[in-house]
Amino acid sequence: MIWIKRSAVVFSLAAILLSAACSKSETSTTNSISPGESGSVATEAATAAPITIDPNAATVAGTVKLEGTPPAMAPIPMAGDPYCQQAHPQPVLSDEVAVGPGGALANVFVYVKDFKGNAVPPQTPAVLEQQGCMYHPHVMGVQVGQKFEVKNSDSTLHNVHAMAETNKSFNIGQPVPMTSERTFSVPEVMVRVKCDVHPWMHAWVGVLPHPYFAVSSGTGEFTIHNLPPGTYTIEAWHEKYGTQSQQVTVGAKESKAVSFTFKAS
């Protein structure tokens, strides 16, 4: 009990200092992220031909599995923030490796790696939510130029720190329930987002110039819709197990199955 009380005091002091520091830079809830040092990526994204709607669009779908015994995920220690601890009556396990029945591997970002085009971003924003002191979803995709909303649904301080390399990083303090908006300017797979207040909180965002991506579900399944006919490299990315890629050729209105198997290390 003494340790928990001391941890809560340390957390409170850190939260006050972090909130004050972040509030100085957060003058608006809308901001465009400028390109980083990679000018060649920005040029390719800016000059690529626009994508047109193809009535003969194809579909690529499949599953992702983990072969072998998955690692045991440790319970997340939330005692430092009483709000977070009270939000979870039962211990919460790390979501780094989420494996379902039959080795189904969730949270794998699957995307077309070599598509030659640049799509108009959708009007609907991509939303990353902080709820129960966890990021939801854990892995997601967003298009270049699409509104990216980060929502705090908790009545406690969160700090949204995007550790981008190609795009410009950003750091937002959200001391109360609120929503902040950003956009990414260039493609980047992947951008790690973390909370400096709660070290167990992190998420991954894949930024692409097109909409041809998906994230594997709890059953390991994914589907990439409306893909123009052609030959593509499909890449699967996982935060622990790295990447795998396959080449696939799809014809008009054709559906192709592509599966990936990662090995437990």
Buried (B, 14 or more C-beta within 10 A) or exposed (E): EEEEEEBBEEBBEBBEEBBEEBEEEBEEEEBEBEBBEBEEBBEBBEEBEEBEEBEEBBBBBBBBBBEEEBBEBEEBEBEBBBBBBEBBEEEBEBBBBBBBEEBBBBBBBBBBBEBEBBBEBEEEBBBBBBEBBBBBBBBBBBBBBBBBBBBBEBEBBBBBBBEBEBBBBBBBBBBEEBBBBBBBBBBBBBBBBBBBBBEBBBBBBBBBBBBBBBBBBEBBBBEBEEBBBBEBEBBBBBBEBEBBEBEBEBEEEBEBEBEBBBEBE
